[in-house]
Amino acid sequence: GAMHVASRLFDAITARSDLSVATRERFRALVRLTVLCHDIGHMPLSHASESIAPLRSKLSLPAWLTGDGAEQASHEDFTAMLLLSSPLTAVINAAYADAGINAEQAAALVTGVRPAGIEGFVENGVDWMPVLRSIVSGELDADRMDYLQRDSFYTGVNYGRYDMEWILQNLNAVERDGKAVLALSKAAIFAFEDFLLSRYHMFLSVYLHHTSVSFDWMLKRFYAESPGEFEIPADPEGFIDCDDMALHVTLRRSKNRWAQRIAQRRGFKRVAQFTERDADYDLGAIGDALSKAGVEHFTIESRGVLSKYFDEGEVPSLFVQ
């Protein structure tokens, strides 16, 4: 799904560009490949297991991606590792050799880090990596545009819907300081705002639903109280076999009480839920009352940000024209 949306995004963005036919075909194939592979580094149960990921220095990553190696590896790091240091690497390099595409270029688009000497992103003196990276990961990337509508459909909620067609018709690539960047026409501002609002509503109603939040919390308690009982392998071959089923087998066999609750599907019941718009509630008083009654409970606060791609003082990844 994300690869299909990426294809449509690329076609819309480059429709009025001066890219040569050969370069357009090469960029399109590279974007499709990258988006198809961009999430292969997700750990069991997705983001919930990132708390036990090994250090980046433990992974089979080239020096240009390792940094100081002291940070915990993310799913993007694992994706890059599989693209660059697994049997998939040779497959990609052989299949795309005639097109001038290699696994290193895909890893650069996934991570947003460009190694010294890498070629293939410049046409007529303009660097196209920023706009290609925006399709893979950005304010209006293919993954977000795909999963909102897909998750809305499969969960049966009416949120997550937005006017994709109008947004696609109003996307362009513009040059800024020798770089091609993603730009949205003013005519589609309302559609973009609706996209952001749809995402916000999906987080409230689906992604931060109390059931998934409860099980995520219990899984993190299992990891914290039984360190080493389940680990994320740092080598490509071991990581490929580390899937949801491997985690479920560990949980079923474990004597840890949180593992048993997850395996037996005994989640916590919701007592109270509030948003930033609510007032006149006292979580402390609710917690005290539950403790007095001998009821085991926990309180968790879920926070989100409108954009992880823009900080004050930094160049935005989406412009309005």
C-alpha positions as a Python dict, from the first residue, in 0.01 Angstrom:
ca = {
    (1, 'G'): (0, 0, 0),
    (2, 'A'): (271, 247, 97),
    (3, 'M'): (466, 164, -220),
    (4, 'H'): (157, 232, -430),
    (5, 'V'): (101, 568, -259),
    (6, 'A'): (471, 649, -300),
    (7, 'S'): (438, 590, -674),
    (8, 'R'): (145, 830, -693),
    (9, 'L'): (326, 1088, -480),
    (10, 'F'): (636, 1071, -698),
    (11, 'D'): (437, 1100, -1020),
    (12, 'A'): (246, 1401, -886),
    (13, 'I'): (556, 1578, -754),
    (14, 'T'): (765, 1529, -1068),
    (15, 'A'): (489, 1586, -1325),
    (16, 'R'): (600, 1946, -1388),
    (17, 'S'): (971, 1897, -1324),
    (18, 'D'): (1251, 1916, -1579),
    (19, 'L'): (1392, 1575, -1489),
    (20, 'S'): (1502, 1367, -1784),
    (21, 'V'): (1300, 1056, -1860),
    (22, 'A'): (1588, 829, -1757),
    (23, 'T'): (1643, 1008, -1424),
    (24, 'R'): (1271, 1017, -1350),
    (25, 'E'): (1245, 641, -1404),
    (26, 'R'): (1551, 580, -1186),
    (27, 'F'): (1425, 801, -903),
    (28, 'R'): (1081, 641, -923),
    (29, 'A'): (1223, 289, -897),
    (30, 'L'): (1446, 393, -605),
    (31, 'V'): (1156, 551, -414),
    (32, 'R'): (934, 248, -470),
    (33, 'L'): (1209, 13, -352),
    (34, 'T'): (1285, 225, -44),
    (35, 'V'): (924, 264, 66),
    (36, 'L'): (861, -107, 12),
    (37, 'C'): (1149, -185, 249),
    (38, 'H'): (1132, 113, 486),
    (39, 'D'): (969, -76, 777),
    (40, 'I'): (1144, -414, 755),
    (41, 'G'): (1346, -319, 1062),
    (42, 'H'): (1047, -308, 1296),
    (43, 'M'): (1091, -522, 1605),
    (44, 'P'): (829, -763, 1747),
    (45, 'L'): (502, -579, 1820),
    (46, 'S'): (650, -274, 1649),
    (47, 'H'): (750, 24, 1866),
    (48, 'A'): (670, -152, 2194),
    (49, 'S'): (996, -350, 2179),
    (50, 'E'): (1229, -62, 2094),
    (51, 'S'): (1302, -16, 2466),
    (52, 'I'): (1521, -331, 2461),
    (53, 'A'): (1694, -266, 2130),
    (54, 'P'): (2074, -304, 2140),
    (55, 'L'): (2309, -10, 2103),
    (56, 'R'): (2364, 113, 1751),
    (57, 'S'): (2732, 15, 1780),
    (58, 'K'): (2629, -353, 1808),
    (59, 'L'): (2465, -357, 1466),
    (60, 'S'): (2641, -441, 1141),
    (61, 'L'): (2628, -83, 1018),
    (62, 'P'): (2884, 115, 819),
    (63, 'A'): (3069, 395, 997),
    (64, 'W'): (2861, 666, 829),
    (65, 'L'): (2551, 536, 1009),
    (66, 'T'): (2696, 424, 1342),
    (67, 'G'): (2791, 766, 1478),
    (68, 'D'): (2933, 728, 1828),
    (69, 'G'): (2728, 410, 1862),
    (70, 'A'): (2614, 496, 2214),
    (71, 'E'): (2249, 549, 2122),
    (72, 'Q'): (1990, 273, 2126),
    (73, 'A'): (1921, 141, 1778),
    (74, 'S'): (1590, 238, 1618),
    (75, 'H'): (1386, 46, 1365),
    (76, 'E'): (1538, 270, 1095),
    (77, 'D'): (1882, 146, 1201),
    (78, 'F'): (1770, -215, 1169),
    (79, 'T'): (1615, -140, 831),
    (80, 'A'): (1947, 7, 716),
    (81, 'M'): (2131, -299, 850),
    (82, 'L'): (1909, -535, 652),
    (83, 'L'): (1949, -324, 339),
    (84, 'L'): (2328, -308, 373),
    (85, 'S'): (2442, -623, 556),
    (86, 'S'): (2203, -908, 479),
    (87, 'P'): (2131, -1142, 186),
    (88, 'L'): (1888, -873, 67),
    (89, 'T'): (2182, -646, -17),
    (90, 'A'): (2312, -861, -301),
    (91, 'V'): (1959, -916, -434),
    (92, 'I'): (1894, -541, -454),
    (93, 'N'): (2232, -457, -604),
    (94, 'A'): (2197, -726, -871),
    (95, 'A'): (1834, -652, -959),
    (96, 'Y'): (1885, -275, -988),
    (97, 'A'): (2238, -263, -1129),
    (98, 'D'): (2123, -167, -1479),
    (99, 'A'): (1916, 119, -1335),
    (100, 'G'): (2210, 268, -1145),
    (101, 'I'): (2046, 196, -808),
    (102, 'N'): (2204, 25, -509),
    (103, 'A'): (2115, -65, -151),
    (104, 'E'): (2327, 221, -13),
    (105, 'Q'): (2105, 477, -184),
    (106, 'A'): (1794, 315, -34),
    (107, 'A'): (1953, 317, 313),
    (108, 'A'): (2034, 687, 271),
    (109, 'L'): (1670, 765, 195),
    (110, 'V'): (1550, 557, 492),
    (111, 'T'): (1785, 719, 743),
    (112, 'G'): (1819, 1065, 595),
    (113, 'V'): (2197, 1029, 625),
    (114, 'R'): (2408, 1055, 311),
    (115, 'P'): (2753, 893, 309),
    (116, 'A'): (3042, 1081, 155),
    (117, 'G'): (3086, 1006, -211),
    (118, 'I'): (2741, 861, -274),
    (119, 'E'): (2612, 944, -621),
    (120, 'G'): (2282, 933, -800),
    (121, 'F'): (2073, 1212, -643),
    (122, 'V'): (2186, 1516, -847),
    (123, 'E'): (2037, 1622, -1180),
    (124, 'N'): (2139, 1946, -1358),
    (125, 'G'): (2309, 2071, -1044),
    (126, 'V'): (1999, 2019, -823),
    (127, 'D'): (2009, 1775, -532),
    (128, 'W'): (1689, 1568, -535),
    (129, 'M'): (1755, 1371, -217),
    (130, 'P'): (1550, 1605, 12),
    (131, 'V'): (1227, 1566, -185),
    (132, 'L'): (1278, 1192, -234),
    (133, 'R'): (1342, 1160, 139),
    (134, 'S'): (1015, 1350, 202),
    (135, 'I'): (823, 1079, 19),
    (136, 'V'): (984, 812, 237),
    (137, 'S'): (966, 1002, 566),
    (138, 'G'): (820, 1349, 606),
    (139, 'E'): (512, 1555, 679),
    (140, 'L'): (325, 1405, 384),
    (141, 'D'): (507, 1077, 336),
    (142, 'A'): (368, 770, 164),
    (143, 'D'): (352, 567, 485),
    (144, 'R'): (133, 816, 672),
    (145, 'M'): (-91, 877, 374),
    (146, 'D'): (-139, 502, 334),
    (147, 'Y'): (-180, 383, 694),
    (148, 'L'): (-436, 647, 792),
    (149, 'Q'): (-686, 537, 530),
    (150, 'R'): (-599, 168, 563),
    (151, 'D'): (-630, 167, 943),
    (152, 'S'): (-952, 365, 922),
    (153, 'F'): (-1099, 99, 693),
    (154, 'Y'): (-983, -206, 887),
    (155, 'T'): (-1074, -72, 1232),
    (156, 'G'): (-1416, 43, 1115),
    (157, 'V'): (-1382, 402, 1237),
    (158, 'N'): (-1474, 707, 1034),
    (159, 'Y'): (-1159, 899, 1124),
    (160, 'G'): (-839, 888, 922),
    (161, 'R'): (-1004, 995, 599),
    (162, 'Y'): (-884, 1294, 403),
    (163, 'D'): (-877, 1424, 45),
    (164, 'M'): (-573, 1244, -92),
    (165, 'E'): (-660, 1325, -453),
    (166, 'W'): (-662, 1703, -395),
    (167, 'I'): (-335, 1689, -203),
    (168, 'L'): (-172, 1490, -483),
    (169, 'Q'): (-289, 1743, -742),
    (170, 'N'): (-127, 2025, -546),
    (171, 'L'): (217, 1885, -468),
    (172, 'N'): (530, 2005, -645),
    (173, 'A'): (906, 1999, -619),
    (174, 'V'): (1063, 2346, -589),
    (175, 'E'): (1428, 2443, -575),
    (176, 'R'): (1574, 2609, -266),
    (177, 'D'): (1947, 2668, -241),
    (178, 'G'): (2027, 2402, -497),
    (179, 'K'): (1798, 2143, -341),
    (180, 'A'): (1464, 2007, -459),
    (181, 'V'): (1214, 2024, -170),
    (182, 'L'): (849, 1931, -129),
    (183, 'A'): (596, 2213, -172),
    (184, 'L'): (218, 2226, -138),
    (185, 'S'): (1, 2476, -323),
    (186, 'K'): (-200, 2718, -109),
    (187, 'A'): (-517, 2575, -259),
    (188, 'A'): (-461, 2250, -66),
    (189, 'I'): (-389, 2400, 276),
    (190, 'F'): (-733, 2301, 406),
    (191, 'A'): (-683, 1946, 279),
    (192, 'F'): (-347, 1930, 456),
    (193, 'E'): (-504, 2060, 779),
    (194, 'D'): (-772, 1793, 742),
    (195, 'F'): (-495, 1534, 699),
    (196, 'L'): (-332, 1648, 1025),
    (197, 'L'): (-667, 1648, 1205),
    (198, 'S'): (-745, 1298, 1075),
    (199, 'R'): (-411, 1178, 1209),
    (200, 'Y'): (-483, 1339, 1547),
    (201, 'H'): (-824, 1172, 1568),
    (202, 'M'): (-677, 832, 1472),
    (203, 'F'): (-427, 860, 1754),
    (204, 'L'): (-700, 941, 2005),
    (205, 'S'): (-944, 675, 1889),
    (206, 'V'): (-717, 392, 1766),
    (207, 'Y'): (-341, 419, 1821),
    (208, 'L'): (-375, 539, 2182),
    (209, 'H'): (-678, 323, 2261),
    (210, 'H'): (-666, 215, 2625),
    (211, 'T'): (-641, -155, 2534),
    (212, 'S'): (-326, -121, 2325),
    (213, 'V'): (-178, 127, 2574),
    (214, 'S'): (-242, -122, 2855),
    (215, 'F'): (-71, -412, 2677),
    (216, 'D'): (221, -194, 2568),
    (217, 'W'): (272, -92, 2932),
    (218, 'M'): (265, -455, 3050),
    (219, 'L'): (515, -557, 2783),
    (220, 'K'): (753, -285, 2898),
    (221, 'R'): (713, -404, 3258),
    (222, 'F'): (803, -756, 3145),
    (223, 'Y'): (1114, -626, 2971),
    (224, 'A'): (1214, -421, 3277),
    (225, 'E'): (1156, -697, 3534),
    (226, 'S'): (1298, -988, 3332),
    (227, 'P'): (1599, -841, 3151),
    (228, 'G'): (1756, -1076, 2902),
    (229, 'E'): (1461, -1315, 2887),
    (230, 'F'): (1384, -1181, 2542),
    (231, 'E'): (1643, -992, 2341),
    (232, 'I'): (1659, -824, 2002),
    (233, 'P'): (1946, -983, 1803),
    (234, 'A'): (2197, -736, 1661),
    (235, 'D'): (2297, -955, 1365),
    (236, 'P'): (2089, -963, 1044),
    (237, 'E'): (2022, -1338, 1041),
    (238, 'G'): (1912, -1347, 1406),
    (239, 'F'): (1698, -1038, 1364),
    (240, 'I'): (1511, -1184, 1068),
    (241, 'D'): (1398, -1475, 1289),
    (242, 'C'): (1302, -1241, 1573),
    (243, 'D'): (937, -1189, 1489),
    (244, 'D'): (605, -1154, 1676),
    (245, 'M'): (574, -1531, 1710),
    (246, 'A'): (916, -1560, 1876),
    (247, 'L'): (808, -1303, 2135),
    (248, 'H'): (472, -1474, 2193),
    (249, 'V'): (647, -1808, 2254),
    (250, 'T'): (872, -1640, 2511),
    (251, 'L'): (575, -1475, 2681),
    (252, 'R'): (382, -1802, 2704),
    (253, 'R'): (680, -1983, 2858),
    (254, 'S'): (778, -1706, 3097),
    (255, 'K'): (698, -1712, 3470),
    (256, 'N'): (690, -1332, 3475),
    (257, 'R'): (345, -1217, 3580),
    (258, 'W'): (327, -950, 3311),
    (259, 'A'): (416, -1204, 3045),
    (260, 'Q'): (142, -1433, 3174),
    (261, 'R'): (-115, -1154, 3167),
    (262, 'I'): (-26, -1072, 2806),
    (263, 'A'): (-26, -1437, 2698),
    (264, 'Q'): (-363, -1493, 2867),
    (265, 'R'): (-502, -1166, 2727),
    (266, 'R'): (-579, -1029, 3073),
    (267, 'G'): (-549, -658, 3016),
    (268, 'F'): (-634, -386, 3265),
    (269, 'K'): (-974, -224, 3265),
    (270, 'R'): (-995, 149, 3211),
    (271, 'V'): (-1109, 346, 3515),
    (272, 'A'): (-1069, 699, 3383),
    (273, 'Q'): (-938, 873, 3075),
    (274, 'F'): (-874, 1239, 3015),
    (275, 'T'): (-736, 1459, 2739),
    (276, 'E'): (-567, 1798, 2754),
    (277, 'R'): (-907, 1958, 2701),
    (278, 'D'): (-1059, 1810, 3018),
    (279, 'A'): (-1065, 1992, 3351),
    (280, 'D'): (-1161, 1931, 3715),
    (281, 'Y'): (-1019, 1581, 3743),
    (282, 'D'): (-779, 1453, 4005),
    (283, 'L'): (-569, 1153, 3905),
    (284, 'G'): (-405, 1149, 4246),
    (285, 'A'): (-737, 1113, 4426),
    (286, 'I'): (-845, 834, 4190),
    (287, 'G'): (-517, 652, 4249),
    (288, 'D'): (-546, 689, 4626),
    (289, 'A'): (-899, 548, 4621),
    (290, 'L'): (-789, 247, 4415),
    (291, 'S'): (-493, 184, 4645),
    (292, 'K'): (-717, 204, 4951),
    (293, 'A'): (-948, -52, 4793),
    (294, 'G'): (-652, -282, 4720),
    (295, 'V'): (-692, -254, 4344),
    (296, 'E'): (-372, -288, 4142),
    (297, 'H'): (-355, -7, 3891),
    (298, 'F'): (-125, 215, 3691),
    (299, 'T'): (-141, 562, 3541),
    (300, 'I'): (13, 641, 3205),
    (301, 'E'): (33, 961, 3004),
    (302, 'S'): (54, 940, 2627),
    (303, 'R'): (202, 1240, 2451),
    (304, 'G'): (227, 1322, 2084),
    (305, 'V'): (367, 1604, 1874),
    (306, 'L'): (223, 1763, 1564),
    (307, 'S'): (550, 1721, 1377),
    (308, 'K'): (870, 1530, 1444),
    (309, 'Y'): (1024, 1673, 1129),
    (310, 'F'): (1043, 2038, 1228),
    (311, 'D'): (1213, 2213, 1517),
    (312, 'E'): (1252, 2585, 1572),
    (313, 'G'): (1542, 2716, 1366),
    (314, 'E'): (1546, 2420, 1128),
    (315, 'V'): (1441, 2415, 763),
    (316, 'P'): (1092, 2259, 731),
    (317, 'S'): (1042, 1951, 516),
    (318, 'L'): (725, 2091, 357),
    (319, 'F'): (686, 2434, 200),
    (320, 'V'): (376, 2623, 86),
    (321, 'Q'): (377, 2799, -248),
}
